[in-house]
């Protein structure tokens, strides 16, 4: 498991190698992003970093997050809400997602039986999996309570 300082050093060194100027604003954006323990939109990240430094522009946040995606530090996902969300990939184990179509809540999960079944199905078809992602859409417990619906 990499420490946050190791991640920051890796990102800073790679940014400089790419000719990207490393500023205190980029430092704040990356620190805030890697400390976020959930999927986050650029808008939410911008709001958080503006609490640290009011001069950070949305454009700087967008450029920095896109750089993190290019570096493999972040993953960009579209869960049907209209806005892309991003999650830090460093120090994360593989997981899949349950996405509430009512409130947008994203629940991460891992299930060994599902992982094993995917390998079995691929093998039966002579297929080699290089990567996968699973997203299941429906209603979370809170939204079910609000609507009185119980999902089976």
C-alpha positions in Angstrom: 0.0 0.0 0.0 1.4 3.4 -1.0 1.4 6.2 1.5 -0.2 9.5 0.4 3.3 11.2 0.3 4.5 8.5 -2.1 1.5 9.0 -4.3 2.0 12.8 -4.3 5.7 12.4 -5.2 4.8 10.1 -8.1 2.2 12.5 -9.4 4.4 15.5 -9.0 7.4 13.8 -10.7 5.2 12.6 -13.6 3.7 16.1 -14.0 7.1 17.7 -14.2 8.3 15.0 -16.6 5.3 16.0 -18.8 6.3 19.6 -18.6 3.3 20.5 -16.3 4.2 23.2 -13.8 3.7 22.0 -10.2 1.9 24.7 -8.2 0.5 24.9 -4.7 -2.9 24.8 -6.4 -2.2 21.5 -8.2 -0.8 20.2 -4.9 -4.1 21.1 -3.1 -6.2 19.5 -5.8 -4.3 16.3 -5.9 -4.1 16.0 -2.1 -7.9 16.6 -1.8 -8.6 14.1 -4.6 -6.5 11.3 -3.2 -8.0 11.8 0.3 -11.6 11.6 -1.0 -12.9 8.2 -0.2 -15.7 8.3 -2.7 -16.5 8.9 -6.3 -16.3 12.7 -6.8 -17.3 15.0 -9.6 -15.0 17.8 -10.8 -17.6 20.2 -9.5 -17.5 18.7 -6.0 -13.7 18.6 -6.0 -13.6 22.2 -7.1 -15.9 23.2 -4.3 -13.7 21.4 -1.8 -10.4 22.9 -3.0 -11.9 26.4 -3.1 -12.4 26.0 0.7 -8.6 25.7 0.8 -7.7 28.3 -1.8 -10.3 30.6 -3.3 -8.2 31.3 -6.3 -8.3 27.8 -7.7 -10.3 27.8 -11.0 -12.5 25.1 -12.3 -10.3 24.9 -15.4 -7.3 24.1 -13.2 -9.3 21.3 -11.4 -10.4 19.9 -14.8 -6.9 19.9 -16.2 -5.4 18.3 -13.1 -8.1 15.6 -12.9 -7.6 14.7 -16.5 -3.9 14.5 -16.0 -4.5 12.1 -13.1 -6.6 9.9 -15.4 -3.9 9.9 -18.0 -1.4 8.9 -15.3 -3.6 6.0 -14.2 -4.1 7.5 -10.7 -7.8 8.3 -11.4 -10.6 6.6 -13.3 -13.3 8.5 -15.0 -16.8 6.8 -14.8 -20.2 7.7 -16.1 -23.0 6.3 -14.0 -25.9 7.9 -16.0 -26.2 11.0 -13.8 -25.0 13.4 -16.5 -21.7 14.3 -14.7 -18.6 12.1 -14.8 -17.3 10.9 -11.5 -13.7 10.2 -10.7 -12.2 7.8 -8.2 -8.6 7.4 -7.0 -7.3 4.1 -8.2 -4.2 4.0 -6.0 -4.4 1.6 -3.1 -7.8 0.4 -4.2 -8.7 -3.3 -4.7 -10.9 -4.3 -7.6 -14.5 -3.6 -6.9 -17.9 -3.3 -8.7 -20.7 -0.7 -8.2 -24.3 -0.5 -7.2 -25.7 2.8 -8.5 -29.0 4.3 -7.2 -30.9 5.8 -10.1 -32.9 7.9 -7.8 -30.4 9.7 -5.6 -27.1 8.8 -7.3 -25.6 7.0 -4.4 -22.7 4.7 -5.4 -22.0 1.6 -3.3 -18.8 -0.2 -4.0 -18.7 -4.0 -3.4 -16.6 -7.1 -4.1 -18.0 -10.6 -4.4 -15.7 -13.5 -5.0 -18.5 -15.7 -6.4 -19.2 -13.1 -9.1 -15.5 -12.8 -9.9 -15.1 -16.6 -10.2 -18.2 -16.9 -12.4 -16.8 -14.3 -14.8 -13.6 -16.3 -15.2 -15.6 -19.5 -15.7 -17.8 -18.0 -18.4 -14.8 -16.5 -20.2 -13.0 -19.8 -20.1 -16.0 -21.6 -21.5 -16.0 -19.3 -24.4 -12.2 -19.4 -24.9 -12.0 -15.7 -23.9 -9.2 -14.1 -21.9 -10.4 -11.2 -19.8 -8.0 -8.2 -19.7 -10.3 -6.1 -17.4 -14.0 -5.7 -16.5 -16.4 -3.5 -14.7 -19.8 -4.2 -13.3 -22.4 -1.6 -12.6 -25.8 -2.6 -11.3 -28.5 0.1 -11.3 -31.6 0.3 -9.1 -32.8 1.8 -5.9 -30.9 2.1 -2.6 -32.4 1.2 0.7 -33.0 4.9 1.6 -34.9 5.6 -1.7 -36.9 2.4 -1.3 -38.0 3.6 2.1 -39.0 7.0 0.7 -41.1 5.5 -2.0 -42.4 2.5 0.0 -41.0 0.1 -2.6 -39.3 -3.0 -1.6 -37.0 -4.6 -4.2 -36.6 -8.3 -4.3 
